[in-house]
Amino acid sequence: MEEARSSILLPGNKVKVIIIMIVSNQHKAPIFDVLLSHAKRNVISLHCPGHKNGRSIDRKLKEYTNEEVYKFDVTVFDEVDSLHDPVSSIKKSQELMAQAYGVKNSIFLVNGTSIGNMAMLLSACDSGDSVILSRNSHKSVIAGIILSGVWPIWIQPKIDQDLDLIFNSTYEQIKDSLDKYPETKAVFITSPTYNGIVTDLKKIIDLCHKRGKIVMVDEAHGGHLIFNKKLPISATSAGADLCVQSTHKVLSALSQGSVLHFNSNLLDFNKVKKIVSMLQTTSPNYLILASIDLARRQAFLYGEKKFNNIINIAEYARDYINKHIKQMQCFTRNTIKKLGFDLDVTKLTINVTKMGLSGYEIENILSNKYNIQLDYADMFNLIAILGEGTIKKDLEIFVRTLKDISKKYPGLQKNWTLKIPSLATEMVMKPREVFLSDKIKKISLKKAVGHVAAQVLTPYPPGIPIIIPGERITKEICEYLLEIASKKRVSGQESDMLSTIKIFAK
Ligand SMILES: Cc1ncc(COP(=O)(O)O)c(C=O)c1O
C-alpha cells in the first residue's frame, strides 16, 4: 500500500491534509501468473519449442531439474503476450517495472544488458555523431559504437595504482570534455563499475541536461540500488534518459534478464522500442521474462530488508579480511568516498597483491580446491558479487578459506610490479570504418606499437576491451597484453597463444 498526501487551504489559512491510500500493484506478477495458469491447463502443444512441454527434454537434464518448469518454455501466442508488441501480461509487467523505478517506460531484455547498451547508442545517436564515454566501457558498448557508427570521445579513467582499481568518469572530466567538444550529442556513463564504484551521477546528469545532452547509463551492476536507502543513488533516480540494468546480476532474475529504462524528454520512446525490437530474438524465453517480473516484485516488496542484511554480510566479510588476513585488503566505502566516488558495498573487492600470487591463481585455487567460484579475478584482485540469494554462512566459509589460503600458499613472497595500464584514447579512425574495412593484416604483437588496431581484445571478465578498432596501439598496452596473455586467455584472440594482432594496413 502506498500513501499519497495532498493539502488544501481552508479559510483562515488552515491547512487540511488529505491522506489518500493508493493500492500499489507491486505485489502482482502478471507474466508469472499467466504462465502458471497456462502450465496448469496442460494444453497439447503444436507450437515451438520442439520439446513439447518438456516431454522430449533429455532424460539426464530432466533427472536434475523439475519437469514442470519446461511448461513455462512456450512461444508467442495471445494468452502469454508478445515481447515485441505487448498488450496484456508483458505490458502490465513492464508498467509495474517502470513504476517501481519511477521512470516513464521500461522494456524487458532477454539478451542481457549487452544488447541494452547497443540499443541505447543506436537510439540516441546517428552515424557520425560524437559521444563522450569512459574508456573502460564494457565490450558491448564498443559493439554499440561499431554498429551505430558514432565517434567515441574517450575519457581516460582515473587509475589508482595502490588500490589497483580503475574508476569511472568524474564530473570534472565530463565537464572538461563537454567544454572541449560542445558538438557532442550524448554522454555515456558506466556506473557502478564491476567493483561497485559509483560516480556523482546526479551532478553529471544535471550538467548534461543543462547543455541539452542525452545521458545513457550502463547500470548493469546497479538494478538493486533503488531498493535500499543505504546504497548509492541509482541512475533512474538521478534522471538518466536511458539506463540498462542486468536484473540477473544482483537481483534474482535468470541469466540474460535485463531491463532498459526510458525517462527522457530528449528522445522518442517509439524509436527506442523499435531498435530494441530489432536486436531481440523473436523467440524470447518466457522463463526469463517471468523471472524479471518476479525479481521486480521481490525487490520492491522486500528489498529494503533484504539488502540491509546483504550489506551487513558484506561489511562483516570486509572487516574480517582487513583485520585477520594481513596479505589481503578490501577498500571501504570511506576510502572510496575520500577519492570522490561512492561504493556499492555489496561488491567485495579483495586485493591480493601482497600474496605474491595473481588474482587468477587464487581464483583457481578457490574453485579447484575449495569449491568456491568467484565472479571475477584479475592480476591484482578477487571480486565476490553478493546478491539476493547470498547468506552469511557462504561468506563465513569464504573468508576463513581466504585465511587458510594465505597461510598455505605463500606464493613468491614478493609484490607484483605489473601495473594496470592506461588505456589508449587516441582514435585515429572511426571504429565502424576499421571494423568493416578489408585492409586488415596480422602482425606480431611485439611489433604493434604505433599501428591502428583492427580488433577487439578483451580480458573477460570484467569485459573492458584493452584494444578496440581504430585506436593507436601504445607501448604500455602491448606490454600489458604480452604479460597477461601468458596467464589467461583474452577474449578476441584468434589462436591458442596471443602472439599476433590485427591492424589496419594503410
Ligand atoms: C559494466 C557492464 N556492462 C554490461 C555488461 C553486460 O551485461 P549482460 O551480461 O547482462 O549482458 C556487463 C557484464 O558483465 C558489465 O560488467
The ligand as an SDF file (V2000), in Angstrom:
LIG
                    3D

 16 16  0  0  0  0  0  0  0  0999 V2000
   29.6120   -2.9040  -16.8490 C   0  0  0  0  0  0  0  0  0  0  0  0
   28.9330   -3.9900  -17.6190 C   0  0  0  0  0  0  0  0  0  0  0  0
   28.0870   -3.6520  -18.6060 N   0  0  0  0  0  0  0  0  0  0  0  0
   27.4300   -4.5890  -19.3260 C   0  0  0  0  0  0  0  0  0  0  0  0
   27.6000   -5.9260  -19.0800 C   0  0  0  0  0  0  0  0  0  0  0  0
   26.8500   -6.9400  -19.8980 C   0  0  0  0  0  0  0  0  0  0  0  0
   25.7720   -7.3820  -19.1510 O   0  0  0  0  0  0  0  0  0  0  0  0
   24.9830   -8.7410  -19.5130 P   0  0  0  0  0  0  0  0  0  0  0  0
   25.8310   -9.8540  -19.0160 O   0  0  0  0  0  0  0  0  0  0  0  0
   23.6910   -8.5990  -18.7650 O   0  0  0  0  0  0  0  0  0  0  0  0
   24.7900   -8.7510  -20.9850 O   0  0  0  0  0  0  0  0  0  0  0  0
   28.4880   -6.3280  -18.0660 C   0  0  0  0  0  0  0  0  0  0  0  0
   28.7180   -7.7640  -17.8090 C   0  0  0  0  0  0  0  0  0  0  0  0
   29.4630   -8.1800  -17.0050 O   0  0  0  0  0  0  0  0  0  0  0  0
   29.1640   -5.3370  -17.3240 C   0  0  0  0  0  0  0  0  0  0  0  0
   30.0320   -5.6670  -16.3550 O   0  0  0  0  0  0  0  0  0  0  0  0
  1  2  1  0
  2  3  1  0
  2 15  2  0
  3  4  2  0
  4  5  1  0
  5  6  1  0
  5 12  2  0
  6  7  1  0
  7  8  1  0
  8  9  2  0
  8 10  1  0
  8 11  1  0
 12 13  1  0
 12 15  1  0
 13 14  2  0
 15 16  1  0
M  END
$$$$
